[in-house]
Structure formats: C-alpha cells, structure tokens
Amino acid sequence: MVETNTPVLTLVIKSIESEGVTKLEEEVQELVGTLSMLCSFLSVKDFCSFIFSEKFKQLTMQELEIVFEVGIYSRHEITLQLSASVDGVILNDLIGQNCFENDLVICSTMDDLEAIIVSWLTNF
C-alpha cells in the first residue's frame, strides 16, 4: 500500500503588479512563476518556514505590489489574504470568518504566524 500525505495549506499569488516582474532578478522571477501556480504545504511549520525564508523575503521586499491567498487544502473556499511589510506578515480575513480582531493580524515572527495559522485551522 502506498502511503500518501495530504497537504494542509495552499498558497498562490492572488495579485501582482505584472509590469514590475520583468525588472526582477531571474531567481525572483522564477519564484513568482512557481507561486503563480497553486503551491501546497504538508504542515503549518513548513508553510511558516517558507514564509519567513530569505527567498520569500527577497520577493516580498521588492518594490512590487504582491498579494497572496492562503487556503485550507481540504476546504478550498476557506482562505486568508497574505501580504508582507517591514513589520511582518499581514493576514487579512476578507470573508468574515471572525478569526482575528478587526479581521487583520500582523505576525512579526515565524512562531507568531504558526500560532495564528494553527488557531485559524482549529476553527474548521
């Protein structure tokens, strides 16, 4: 019997300033290409590790308007919007799930993000 692991979370670029992409370094352009397709993560820890990786920071700290959608793999209609700032990772609840005060939270560390995502997932 083949053992399969079901992903927990998905990530995809929701919107991006397309004109700015051509001005990026080739490695960053490749990451944009990858994240333009639905990416999945087997654990919350893997997801958070990627979000706080140097490669992801390199992408999000560009002068480029980029917004991501985070979803629950098994319930694709349940999503959060993710963006980044110098203060950290910003999660917005745009569909009224009441998971954050004022539907927004800023996570300045990987541990903060992991706790918030785990809390969000336990509501479903």
N, C-alpha and C positions, 0 to 999 in steps of 0.2 A: 504494500500500500504506500502510495506517495503522500508524504506529509506536505500540506500547503499552509502557508501563513497568510492570513488575511490582513491587509493594511488597515490602519486605524484612521489616518488622516490623509487628506489630499491638499495639494497646493497648486495653484495655477495663476498666471498673470491675468488680472481682470481688466486692467487698462494700463497703457503705456504711451508716452509721448514718442510716437514712432520716428519722428524726424531726428530725435536725439540719439537713437540707437546706432545709426551709421557712424556717429562720431566716437563711439566707444571702442576701447581696445578689443582685439579679436576674442580674447578669452572671456571678456564680459559679454560680448555679443553672443557667444556660444551658450553662456548661461541663460541669457534671455531666450534663446531658441529652445533650450531644454524646458525652461519654466513656462513657456507659451503652451506647452502640452501638459496635460494633467499628470502631476507627479504624486506618488503615494509614499507613505511612511508607515513602517511596521510598528512603530512605537512613538509615544509622545516624546520620549527622551531623544530619539533620532531626529524627530521634527525640530525640537528646540535646539539641538546641537547644530543642525543645518542653519537655522535662522540666525544663530549667533556665530556662525563661521565667518572667517575672514573673507571668503569668496562671496558670501551673501552680502556682507557689509560693504564690500567693494562695489557691488551692484547698486545697493540702496543709497549709498552716499554720493552717487553721481548727481550732476545737475539734470535730473531726469524725473519727470512725474511718473511714478510707477506704483500701482496698487495691486494687491494680491487678494485672492479668495482662498480661504481655508475652509475645508469641508470635512464632514464625517463620512468616511468611505462607505459605510453601510447605509447611510441616510443622506444622500447627496443634496437634498433640499435644505439641509441644516448647515448654514455657513456663517462665517465671520469675515469681515474685511480686514486685511492686514496691510499696514504701511510702516515705514520707519522714519525716525527723526533722530536728531542728535541726543534726544532724551531716552530713546529706546524704541521698542517695537510697540506700535499702536494697534490695538484691536478694537474694531467697531462692530456693534451688533446692529445691523441695518434691518433685520427682520423681526425685531421686537421679542426676543427670547427672554428678556429681563435677566440676563446673566451678569451684567455689570451695572454699577451705579451710573446713571446718565448714558447708558449704552456704550460706554467707552472706557478703556483701561490702557495704561501705558506700562509696559514691562521693561525695566531697566537691566534686568539680569536674566540669565537662562533659567535660574531657579524660579524666579517670579513667573516667567512665561509658562514653565512646566506646571506650576501650581494652578494657574488660571485655566490652562487648557484642560487639565485633569478635572477641575471643578466644572467646567463647561460640559465636558463629556459625561459626567455623572448625572447631569440633568436629563440625559436622553438614554 
